[in-house]
Amino acid sequence: MSRYDLVVIGAGSGGVRAARMAASFGAKVCVLEDRYLGGTCVNVGCVPKKLYVFGSGFQESLVDARGYGWQTTETAFDWPTLRDNKTREISRLNGIYDQLLENSGAELITGRGRILNAHQVAVNDQVLDTDRILIATGGWPRMPDMPGIEHAKSSNEIFDLDTLPKRIVVVGGGYIAVEFAGIFAGLGVQTTLSYRGPNLLKEFDREIVETLIAEMQTKGVEVRLNHRLYGIEKTDAGLVFDHSDDDALVTDEVLMAVGRVPNTFGLGLENTEVQTREDGTLVVGENFQTDEPSIYAVGDVTGTVALTPVALAEGMALSKYLFGKAPSASVDYDHLPTTIFSQPNVGTLGLSEEAVIEAGIRARVYVSRFRPMKHTLSGRSEQSVFKLIVEDATDRILGLHLLSPDAGEMLQGFAVAVKAGATKAVFDATIGIHPTAAEEFVTMREPTRVIG
């Protein structure tokens, strides 16, 4: 029977970061993982998704090149090449994670950890004794209970289809659904995005999202809102939907992107005092500690913001607190920047206009709409939208939002400025880089409207 200072269940972003940092402080650490190193982000999330976004964007680039004098000949897309090159890159990253753990001194065991009690974890045929346990098992795609759901794919399987379908229905209204709708449409697939509610990306700024929907439709995505699916039937014609519209809906593949649930199946939580919410996420208090004092949890499994950098920050903060003599495991969740890798991208930081109105804050709203310079010659009608929301009383930036190619690359720098407390006056005093899209944020002088 082995004895550890920390057993980490889950080798995703938060778990690996916590394990590496704890080991660097001299702790004896063991990491348990039953699927793949790097977790969702590396294997079936951020990394392969963005590679596919890159791949799907070349079709437009080839067309746009004609406006710049390039005589493009007939081209063809080979799905297996993209898929298999992606797989090789993921395998390389898996190896890097393995090496990072080995170099840190943390031990890695392949297998599903099951908590036996507050200080013991079973894996394979071993029982590990430990002072502390960290749950970092992340999330898992939710597959709704409906007839024929076995014919649908989740975001786990969609990356590795044997063949590229001619038709696909993407079900969902969040960032995963929106991103994959853009990917498949860009690869030439007849794409329908189906969502049961009235608004896609309901937590994001509506002005930005409404413009995105218009751009998605221009790029060939059929968007069906207030559209409910009740079941799927496999026929010779394809997958046929039982749905709320009168017109037929037949497709070759279905991607269910209707949210994620905590990956806690078989974890042994019933053997502990760990509490869960109605949605299955783990309740943690100060310093990411559960109601079982020796058990901690970080990342998506806790129901905090489901972003890889957040899980990394939480894992680092916890390891510093437990083994690095930090007074607390604190993470600042204010002004979190995030990007949806739609086409074009959405970048968002801070409050939406709707949230500011709901909070009753008087604010100035600055909006700039324009066609990106690249498309003045390509002929494409795509629109970019840049938006600043400024508290009237203090001049501080409450929200910064944009719909633009490379939104994430621009947003990161502005996020640093806003985090540092930059006001609209500081933005105004900053000289822009010309000609760029990003300079819009430092050249907005007259508010478009005042709210609150």
Residue pairs with C-beta under 8 A, 6 or more apart in sequence:
1 126
1 127
1 128
1 129
2 30
2 126
2 128
2 129
3 28
3 128
3 129
3 130
4 28
4 29
4 30
4 128
4 129
4 130
4 131
5 22
5 27
5 28
5 29
5 130
5 131
5 132
5 323
6 18
6 19
6 22
6 27
6 28
6 29
6 30
6 130
6 131
6 132
6 133
6 134
6 322
6 323
7 29
7 30
7 31
7 32
7 113
7 121
7 128
7 130
7 132
7 133
7 134
8 15
8 16
8 18
8 19
8 29
8 30
8 31
8 32
8 106
8 133
8 134
8 136
9 15
9 32
9 113
9 115
9 121
9 133
9 134
9 135
9 136
9 137
9 267
10 31
10 32
10 33
10 39
10 135
10 136
10 137
10 138
10 263
10 299
10 301
11 19
11 31
11 32
11 33
11 36
11 37
11 38
11 39
11 97
11 101
11 108
12 38
12 39
12 40
12 41
12 42
12 136
12 137
12 138
12 299
12 311
13 38
13 39
13 41
13 42
13 299
13 308
13 311
13 312
13 315
14 39
14 136
14 138
14 298
14 299
14 311
14 312
14 314
14 315
15 31
15 33
15 39
15 134
15 136
15 137
15 298
15 299
15 315
16 31
16 37
16 38
16 39
16 97
16 100
16 101
16 315
17 311
17 312
17 315
17 316
17 319
18 134
18 136
18 298
18 314
18 315
18 316
18 318
18 319
19 29
19 31
19 101
19 104
19 106
19 134
19 315
19 319
20 100
20 101
20 104
20 106
20 319
21 315
21 316
21 319
21 320
21 323
21 324
22 29
22 106
22 319
22 322
22 323
23 29
23 104
23 105
23 106
24 104
24 105
25 319
25 320
25 323
25 324
26 323
27 319
27 322
27 323
29 104
29 105
29 106
29 107
30 106
30 107
30 108
30 109
30 128
30 130
31 101
31 106
31 107
31 108
31 109
32 109
32 111
32 112
32 113
32 121
32 123
33 108
33 109
33 110
33 111
34 110
34 111
34 112
34 113
35 43
36 42
36 43
36 94
37 94
37 97
37 98
37 101
37 108
38 47
38 90
38 93
38 94
38 97
39 45
39 138
40 138
40 139
40 300
41 47
41 308
42 90
42 93
42 94
42 97
43 90
43 94
44 155
44 156
44 159
45 155
45 308
46 308
47 89
47 90
47 93
48 86
48 89
48 90
48 159
49 179
49 180
49 183
49 341
50 341
51 82
51 86
51 89
52 82
52 86
52 159
52 183
53 179
53 182
53 183
53 186
53 341
53 343
55 82
55 183
55 186
55 187
56 182
56 183
56 184
56 185
56 186
56 187
56 343
57 186
57 343
59 77
59 186
59 187
59 188
60 186
60 219
60 380
62 72
62 75
63 72
63 378
64 374
64 375
64 378
64 379
64 380
65 72
65 378
66 72
66 378
67 377
67 378
67 379
68 377
68 378
77 164
77 187
77 188
79 161
79 163
79 164
79 187
83 159
83 160
83 161
86 159
87 160
98 108
101 108
102 108
109 123
109 124
109 126
111 123
111 124
112 123
112 266
113 121
113 122
113 123
113 267
114 121
114 122
114 123
114 266
114 267
114 268
115 121
115 133
115 267
115 268
115 269
115 271
115 272
115 295
116 122
116 127
116 268
116 271
117 271
117 272
118 133
118 272
118 273
118 292
118 293
118 294
118 295
119 129
119 130
119 131
119 133
119 294
120 127
120 128
120 129
120 130
121 127
121 128
121 130
121 133
122 128
122 268
131 294
132 294
132 295
132 296
132 322
133 294
133 295
133 296
134 295
134 296
134 297
134 298
134 318
135 264
135 267
135 274
135 282
135 290
135 295
135 296
135 297
135 298
135 301
136 297
136 298
136 299
136 301
136 311
136 315
137 262
137 263
137 264
137 267
137 301
138 262
138 263
138 299
138 300
138 301
138 311
139 260
139 261
139 262
139 263
139 300
139 301
139 306
140 260
140 261
140 262
140 263
140 265
141 154
141 155
141 156
141 256
141 257
141 260
141 261
142 256
142 258
142 259
142 260
142 261
143 149
143 152
143 154
143 256
144 256
144 258
146 229
146 230
146 231
146 232
147 230
147 231
147 232
147 233
147 242
148 231
148 232
148 233
148 234
148 239
149 232
149 256
151 232
151 234
151 239
151 254
152 171
152 232
152 254
152 255
152 256
153 161
153 253
153 254
153 255
153 256
154 255
154 256
154 257
155 176
155 180
155 255
155 257
158 180
158 253
158 255
161 253
164 187
164 188
164 189
165 184
165 189
165 251
165 252
165 253
166 189
166 190
166 252
167 189
167 190
167 191
167 192
167 238
167 250
167 251
167 252
167 253
168 184
168 189
168 190
168 191
168 192
168 251
168 252
168 253
168 254
168 255
169 191
169 192
169 193
169 194
169 239
169 241
169 249
169 251
169 253
169 254
169 255
170 177
170 180
170 181
170 184
170 191
170 192
170 193
170 194
170 254
170 255
170 257
171 177
171 194
171 195
171 229
171 254
171 255
171 256
171 257
171 258
172 193
172 194
172 195
172 255
172 256
172 257
172 258
172 259
173 195
173 196
173 197
173 199
173 200
173 201
173 202
174 201
174 257
174 258
174 259
175 201
175 340
175 342
176 257
177 193
177 195
177 200
177 255
177 257
177 258
178 193
178 200
178 201
178 212
178 216
178 340
178 342
179 340
179 341
179 342
180 255
180 257
181 191
181 193
181 216
181 221
182 216
182 219
182 221
182 341
182 342
182 343
184 191
185 191
185 216
185 219
185 220
185 221
186 219
186 343
190 220
191 220
191 221
191 222
192 221
192 222
192 224
192 249
192 251
193 200
193 216
193 221
193 222
193 223
193 224
194 224
194 227
194 229
194 243
194 249
195 223
195 224
195 225
195 226
195 227
196 226
196 227
196 228
196 229
197 225
197 226
198 225
198 226
199 206
199 209
199 225
200 209
200 212
200 213
200 223
200 225
201 209
201 212
201 340
201 346
203 352
204 340
204 346
204 348
204 352
204 401
205 348
205 352
205 353
205 354
205 387
205 399
205 401
206 352
206 353
206 354
207 353
207 367
207 385
207 387
207 401
208 346
208 348
208 385
208 387
208 401
208 402
208 403
209 346
211 369
211 383
211 385
211 403
212 342
212 344
212 346
212 403
213 223
214 383
215 343
215 344
215 382
215 383
215 403
216 223
216 342
216 343
217 223
218 381
218 382
219 343
224 245
226 244
227 243
227 244
227 245
228 243
228 244
229 241
229 242
229 243
229 244
230 241
230 242
230 243
230 244
231 241
231 242
232 239
232 240
232 241
232 242
232 254
233 239
233 240
233 241
233 242
234 240
235 250
237 250
238 250
238 251
238 252
239 250
239 251
239 252
239 253
239 254
240 248
240 249
240 250
241 249
241 250
241 251
243 249
260 300
260 306
261 279
261 280
262 276
262 279
262 280
262 281
262 282
262 300
262 301
262 303
263 301
264 276
264 280
264 282
264 301
269 276
269 282
272 290
272 292
272 295
273 290
273 291
273 292
274 282
274 283
274 290
274 291
274 292
274 295
274 297
275 282
275 283
275 290
275 291
276 282
276 283
277 283
277 303
279 303
281 301
281 302
281 303
282 290
282 297
282 301
282 302
282 303
283 290
283 291
283 302
284 290
284 296
284 297
284 302
285 291
286 328
287 296
287 318
287 321
287 328
287 329
288 296
288 297
288 298
288 302
288 314
288 317
288 318
288 329
289 295
289 296
290 296
290 297
296 318
296 322
298 311
298 314
298 315
298 318
299 310
299 311
299 314
299 315
300 306
300 311
304 310
304 314
304 333
305 333
305 336
307 336
307 338
310 331
310 333
310 336
313 331
314 329
314 331
317 326
317 329
317 330
317 331
318 329
320 326
320 329
321 327
321 328
321 329
322 329
334 419
335 349
335 350
335 415
335 418
335 419
336 349
337 347
337 348
337 349
337 411
337 412
337 414
337 415
338 347
338 348
338 349
339 345
339 346
339 347
339 348
339 407
339 408
339 411
340 346
340 347
340 348
341 408
344 382
344 384
344 403
344 404
344 405
344 407
345 403
345 404
345 405
345 406
345 407
345 408
346 401
346 402
346 403
346 407
347 400
347 401
347 402
347 403
347 404
347 407
347 408
347 410
347 411
348 399
348 400
348 401
348 402
348 411
349 399
349 400
349 401
349 411
349 414
349 415
349 418
350 389
350 397
350 398
350 399
350 400
350 418
351 359
351 389
351 398
351 399
352 389
352 399
352 401
353 365
353 387
353 389
353 399
353 451
355 399
356 363
356 389
356 398
356 399
356 451
356 452
357 451
357 452
360 452
361 391
361 398
361 452
362 391
362 392
362 393
362 450
362 451
362 452
363 389
363 390
363 391
363 392
363 398
363 450
363 451
363 452
364 389
364 390
364 392
364 424
364 447
364 449
364 450
365 387
365 388
365 389
365 390
365 447
365 448
365 449
365 450
365 451
366 387
366 388
366 389
366 390
366 444
366 446
366 447
366 448
367 385
367 386
367 387
367 448
368 385
368 386
368 387
368 440
368 444
369 383
369 384
369 385
370 383
370 384
370 440
371 380
371 381
371 382
371 383
371 384
372 382
372 384
372 404
372 405
372 437
373 435
373 437
374 405
375 381
375 382
383 403
384 402
384 403
384 404
384 405
384 437
385 401
385 402
385 403
385 404
386 401
386 402
386 404
386 437
386 440
386 441
386 444
387 399
387 400
387 401
387 402
388 397
388 399
388 400
388 424
388 427
388 441
388 444
389 397
389 398
389 399
389 400
389 401
390 396
390 397
390 398
390 423
390 424
390 447
391 397
391 398
392 450
392 452
394 423
395 423
395 424
395 425
396 421
396 423
396 424
397 418
397 422
397 423
397 424
397 427
400 411
400 414
400 415
400 418
400 441
402 410
402 411
402 441
404 410
404 437
405 437
406 437
410 437
410 438
410 441
413 438
414 438
414 441
417 426
417 427
427 441
427 442
427 444
428 442
428 445
430 442
431 442
432 438
432 439
432 442
432 443
433 439
